[in-house]
Amino acid sequence: MHYSVLQILKNGLTGNKGWKPVWRNPEPKKSYDVVIIGGGGHGLSTAYYLAKTHGIRNIAVLEKGYLGGGNVGRNTTIVRANYLQDGNLEFYSHSLKLWENLEQELNYNVMLSQRGCLMLAHNDGQYDAMAWRGNSNLATGDDAVLMGREDVRKLVPFLNFDDARFPIRGGLLQRTGGTARHDAVAWGYARGADMRGVDLIQNCEVKGFRIEGGKIKGVETSRGYIGAGKVGMSVAGRTSQVAEMAGLRLPIESHVLQAFVTEAVKPVIDNVISFGMGHFYISQSDKGGLVFGGDIDGYNSYSQRGNLPMVEHVAEAAMTLMPMVGKSRMLRSWGGIMDMSMDGSPIIDKTPVAGLYLNGGWCYGGFKATPAAGAAFAHLMATGKKADWATKYNLNRFETGHVIDDEGTGARPNLH
Ligand SMILES: Cc1cc2nc3c(=O)[nH]c(=O)nc-3n(C[C@H](O)[C@H](O)[C@H](O)COP(=O)(O)OP(=O)(O)OC[C@H]3O[C@@H](n4cnc5c(N)ncnc54)[C@H](O)[C@@H]3O)c2cc1C
């Protein structure tokens, strides 16, 4: 079914009885050309691009829970392309271009809102670093505006400029950055993949791999054995556990990251704003809630909820930056499992097992990557070659020393 104004009118006048389920609920087949493990944003977009761009239709996405129940449905929805390092620069630039056309591509409203992302600087050193970052973004063809303190004040006058522990020195604005509706992204890709014949199989946990002579043959699942010509892992926070079933030890640790939302208030925050002196970022949802997050809890965990010290830390950062938020009540908090790599950048690569591919290490930046990661992973699985926009996300870069440390914090997963 093609979604359109006419469909809405027709269904509105006929009791909304004409809408069809957005995807089928098929039984798993005995085998597939390609099996993708993980029905999050990345697994679904990979299946979509494998079918759409590469014409491979005999595909299953195996999801142990329900589609979109992982990090894709738990994140703070920030989309931007203002990274610094080679590798990340071209990747996120490409991803933002795919976002800009995603609603037309999927015929699905993913509610992309290019409301602008403002990163704040609180001292001269940070301000200089932002000039460097902004120039790199401009050189890659993305937008960046370096703003002095008074320009920032005009844009977001409610921030604490003067009477603050960390007074604001300036900021870097990317006008094309913003937010998107996270669930809709998963649902849109699921629908697009299903329409092209991909089997989306929920409640199907992968519990092991069948590997013969160093080559993948299939996966053991909670719904029986499924044969596969190729298998792709896109399991975010479970990456190291799933890879271990294939005998692989990866440079990835799992950590919990929390997010928070307040009760709905009238529109107050037009942009996405991130604090420079701590890990804190905030935007306002279409329903009016202030959505914000901070740093990972800082210890290894597979839990999907966090602890109070980080709640306090994030609330402190919020109050430091914009004391007005103290008046609103926090409604909910939740957590997701982050696949933290050693340098804070992801891996899209083959593994030492023939036919087994890896897409992981997305840390807390993988939502904005959803279109480009799926397209790059599909390209790799279909052609055996790296996509032009994702040539540097190699699994062996920790051996060769070609790390992509955008934060500059060193090889410590709990620090970036
Ligand atoms: C609180 C929070 C805030 C974030 N904020 C942002 C942000 O603002 N911007 C941004 O760019 N990124 C953000 N992220 C990161 C982003 O959400 C993730 O990097 C991205 O969603 C990961 O890719 P995914 O969507 O495929 O993961 P997921 O949705 O987690 O998908 C992985 C799927 O694999 C399934 N799975 C795991 N093991 C198995 C198995 N054995 N068998 C079958 N299925 C399995 C899981 O159930 C899950 O559904 C945030 C994350 C969190 C938790």
The ligand as a MOL file (V3000), in Angstrom:
LIG
                    3D

  0  0  0     0  0            999 V3000
M  V30 BEGIN CTAB
M  V30 COUNTS 53 58 0 0 0
M  V30 BEGIN ATOM
M  V30 1 C 19.5820 6.1670 25.9250 0
M  V30 2 C 20.1780 6.1710 24.5650 0
M  V30 3 C 20.3400 7.3700 23.8880 0
M  V30 4 C 20.9150 7.3780 22.6090 0
M  V30 5 N 20.9400 8.5630 21.9130 0
M  V30 6 C 21.3810 8.5740 20.6320 0
M  V30 7 C 21.2780 9.7550 19.8660 0
M  V30 8 O 20.7380 10.7780 20.3320 0
M  V30 9 N 21.7670 9.7560 18.6040 0
M  V30 10 C 22.3530 8.6550 18.0710 0
M  V30 11 O 22.8240 8.7300 16.9440 0
M  V30 12 N 22.4200 7.4880 18.7530 0
M  V30 13 C 21.9300 7.4080 20.0140 0
M  V30 14 N 21.9490 6.2440 20.7200 0
M  V30 15 C 22.5870 5.0570 20.1230 0
M  V30 16 C 21.7090 4.3240 19.1460 0
M  V30 17 O 20.4110 4.1690 19.6610 0
M  V30 18 C 22.3460 2.9530 18.8380 0
M  V30 19 O 23.7150 3.1170 18.5150 0
M  V30 20 C 21.6650 2.2560 17.6590 0
M  V30 21 O 20.2630 2.2550 17.8300 0
M  V30 22 C 22.2090 0.8260 17.5600 0
M  V30 23 O 21.7620 0.1560 16.4110 0
M  V30 24 P 20.3730 -0.6480 16.3180 0
M  V30 25 O 19.2830 0.3340 16.1280 0
M  V30 26 O 20.4530 -1.6720 15.2740 0
M  V30 27 O 20.3050 -1.3260 17.7710 0
M  V30 28 P 19.1190 -2.0630 18.5000 0
M  V30 29 O 17.8230 -1.3870 18.2940 0
M  V30 30 O 19.5580 -2.3120 19.9110 0
M  V30 31 O 19.0510 -3.4460 17.7000 0
M  V30 32 C 19.7650 -4.6190 18.0330 0
M  V30 33 C 18.7490 -5.7520 18.1100 0
M  V30 34 O 19.4280 -6.9960 18.2120 0
M  V30 35 C 18.5910 -7.8450 18.9540 0
M  V30 36 N 19.3810 -8.9830 19.4260 0
M  V30 37 C 20.3870 -8.9780 20.3280 0
M  V30 38 N 20.8680 -10.2220 20.4950 0
M  V30 39 C 20.1540 -11.0310 19.6700 0
M  V30 40 C 20.1790 -12.4250 19.4130 0
M  V30 41 N 21.0370 -13.2480 20.0390 0
M  V30 42 N 19.2870 -12.9130 18.5040 0
M  V30 43 C 18.4100 -12.1040 17.8750 0
M  V30 44 N 18.3360 -10.7710 18.1000 0
M  V30 45 C 19.2050 -10.2500 18.9820 0
M  V30 46 C 18.0940 -6.9360 20.0840 0
M  V30 47 O 16.9390 -7.4690 20.7050 0
M  V30 48 C 17.8540 -5.6280 19.3470 0
M  V30 49 O 16.5130 -5.4770 18.9550 0
M  V30 50 C 21.3830 6.1770 22.0130 0
M  V30 51 C 21.2030 4.9820 22.6930 0
M  V30 52 C 20.5800 4.9620 23.9490 0
M  V30 53 C 20.3510 3.6570 24.6530 0
M  V30 END ATOM
M  V30 BEGIN BOND
M  V30 1 1 1 2
M  V30 2 1 2 3
M  V30 3 2 2 52
M  V30 4 2 3 4
M  V30 5 1 4 5
M  V30 6 1 4 50
M  V30 7 2 5 6
M  V30 8 1 6 7
M  V30 9 1 6 13
M  V30 10 2 7 8
M  V30 11 1 7 9
M  V30 12 1 9 10
M  V30 13 2 10 11
M  V30 14 1 10 12
M  V30 15 2 12 13
M  V30 16 1 13 14
M  V30 17 1 14 15
M  V30 18 1 14 50
M  V30 19 1 15 16
M  V30 20 1 16 17
M  V30 21 1 16 18
M  V30 22 1 18 19
M  V30 23 1 18 20
M  V30 24 1 20 21
M  V30 25 1 20 22
M  V30 26 1 22 23
M  V30 27 1 23 24
M  V30 28 2 24 25
M  V30 29 1 24 26
M  V30 30 1 24 27
M  V30 31 1 27 28
M  V30 32 2 28 29
M  V30 33 1 28 30
M  V30 34 1 28 31
M  V30 35 1 31 32
M  V30 36 1 32 33
M  V30 37 1 33 34
M  V30 38 1 33 48
M  V30 39 1 34 35
M  V30 40 1 35 36
M  V30 41 1 35 46
M  V30 42 1 36 37
M  V30 43 1 36 45
M  V30 44 2 37 38
M  V30 45 1 38 39
M  V30 46 1 39 40
M  V30 47 2 39 45
M  V30 48 1 40 41
M  V30 49 2 40 42
M  V30 50 1 42 43
M  V30 51 2 43 44
M  V30 52 1 44 45
M  V30 53 1 46 47
M  V30 54 1 46 48
M  V30 55 1 48 49
M  V30 56 2 50 51
M  V30 57 1 51 52
M  V30 58 1 52 53
M  V30 END BOND
M  V30 END CTAB
M  END
